[in-house]
Amino acid sequence: MIKSIKFVSIPVADQQRALAFYTEKMGFRILTDQPFDDTQRWIELAIPGGETNLVLFTPWGHEDRVGTFGPCTFHCDDIDKTYAELRAKGVEFTGPPQKQPWGTFAMMKDSEGNSFVISAR
């Protein structure tokens, strides 16, 4: 049966810009970067210590997904430290971390305008 999620696809308008963002600012590692067709590459990234990978790829007909709310939430151990480190690297946040009864989170945007939650327990 199903054991995990292999990857989550992040819709991007500019694969090279997104690749720089996720490797240089977020610290993800390239697993695969190869041609997919005449216009796109298959770029799969690993999150250090994580099991689920990210793919910087926009399926045909889904270009309208670029710049929307992301399909996943990134988890970290220390949201305040992660927020400070990513902001220092130029990652855009909608505000500082917010503490809620269910956990602490912050909203960030990637290079393509996609919004993601970063949370800690």
C-alpha positions as CSV (number, residue, x, y, z in Angstrom):
1,M,0.0,0.0,0.0
2,I,1.0,3.7,0.0
3,K,3.9,4.5,2.2
4,S,4.7,8.1,1.6
5,I,4.4,11.1,-0.8
6,K,7.3,10.9,-3.3
7,F,7.2,14.5,-4.4
8,V,5.0,17.6,-4.5
9,S,4.9,19.6,-7.8
10,I,5.5,23.3,-7.4
11,P,4.2,25.3,-10.4
12,V,6.7,27.7,-11.7
13,A,6.9,30.3,-14.5
14,D,10.7,30.4,-14.7
15,Q,12.4,27.1,-13.8
16,Q,15.9,28.6,-13.5
17,R,14.8,31.4,-11.2
18,A,12.9,28.9,-9.1
19,L,15.8,26.5,-9.0
20,A,18.1,29.3,-7.7
21,F,15.5,30.2,-5.0
22,Y,15.0,26.7,-3.7
23,T,18.7,25.7,-3.7
24,E,20.3,29.0,-2.7
25,K,17.7,30.4,-0.3
26,M,15.9,27.3,1.0
27,G,18.9,25.0,1.0
28,F,17.4,22.2,-1.0
29,R,19.5,19.7,-3.0
30,I,19.2,18.9,-6.7
31,L,18.3,15.2,-7.3
32,T,17.5,15.5,-11.0
33,D,17.7,18.2,-13.6
34,Q,17.2,17.0,-17.1
35,P,15.2,17.9,-20.2
36,F,11.5,17.0,-20.1
37,D,10.3,18.4,-23.4
38,D,11.1,21.3,-25.7
39,T,10.2,23.9,-23.1
40,Q,10.6,22.4,-19.6
41,R,13.1,20.4,-17.5
42,W,12.3,17.8,-14.9
43,I,13.8,19.4,-11.8
44,E,13.5,17.3,-8.6
45,L,14.8,18.6,-5.3
46,A,15.4,17.0,-2.0
47,I,14.8,18.6,1.4
48,P,17.8,17.8,3.7
49,G,16.6,15.3,6.2
50,G,13.2,15.0,4.6
51,E,11.5,12.1,2.7
52,T,9.2,14.1,0.3
53,N,10.9,15.8,-2.7
54,L,9.8,18.8,-4.7
55,V,9.5,19.1,-8.4
56,L,9.7,22.5,-10.1
57,F,7.4,21.7,-12.9
58,T,4.1,23.1,-14.3
59,P,1.9,20.5,-16.2
60,W,0.5,21.8,-19.5
61,G,-2.8,23.5,-18.9
62,H,-2.0,24.3,-15.3
63,E,0.0,27.6,-15.8
64,D,-2.8,29.4,-13.9
65,R,-1.5,27.6,-10.7
66,V,1.7,29.7,-10.7
67,G,1.5,32.3,-7.9
68,T,-1.2,30.6,-5.9
69,F,-1.4,28.9,-2.5
70,G,1.1,26.1,-2.3
71,P,0.1,22.4,-2.0
72,C,2.2,21.7,1.0
73,T,3.4,23.1,4.4
74,F,7.1,23.1,5.2
75,H,7.9,21.9,8.7
76,C,10.8,23.1,10.9
77,D,12.0,22.7,14.5
78,D,12.4,26.4,15.3
79,I,10.1,28.7,13.4
80,D,11.7,31.9,14.8
81,K,15.2,30.8,13.8
82,T,14.0,29.6,10.4
83,Y,12.1,32.8,9.8
84,A,15.2,34.9,10.6
85,E,17.5,32.8,8.5
86,L,15.2,32.8,5.4
87,R,14.5,36.6,5.7
88,A,18.2,37.3,5.9
89,K,18.5,35.4,2.6
90,G,15.8,37.6,1.0
91,V,12.8,35.2,1.3
92,E,9.6,37.3,1.4
93,F,7.1,36.7,4.3
94,T,3.7,38.1,4.8
95,G,4.5,38.8,8.5
96,P,6.4,37.4,11.4
97,P,5.6,33.9,12.9
98,Q,2.2,33.7,14.6
99,K,1.5,31.5,17.6
100,Q,-1.8,29.6,17.6
101,P,-3.1,26.9,19.8
102,W,-2.3,24.3,17.2
103,G,1.2,25.5,16.5
104,T,3.3,28.4,15.3
105,F,3.5,29.3,11.6
106,A,4.7,32.0,9.1
107,M,3.6,32.5,5.5
108,M,6.3,32.9,2.9
109,K,6.4,33.4,-0.9
110,D,8.8,31.8,-3.3
111,S,10.4,33.4,-6.4
112,E,7.2,32.6,-8.5
113,G,4.7,34.2,-6.1
114,N,3.5,30.9,-4.7
115,S,2.6,31.1,-1.0
116,F,3.5,28.5,1.5
117,V,3.1,27.9,5.3
118,I,6.2,27.1,7.4
119,S,5.2,25.7,10.7
120,A,6.6,24.2,13.9
121,R,4.7,22.3,16.5
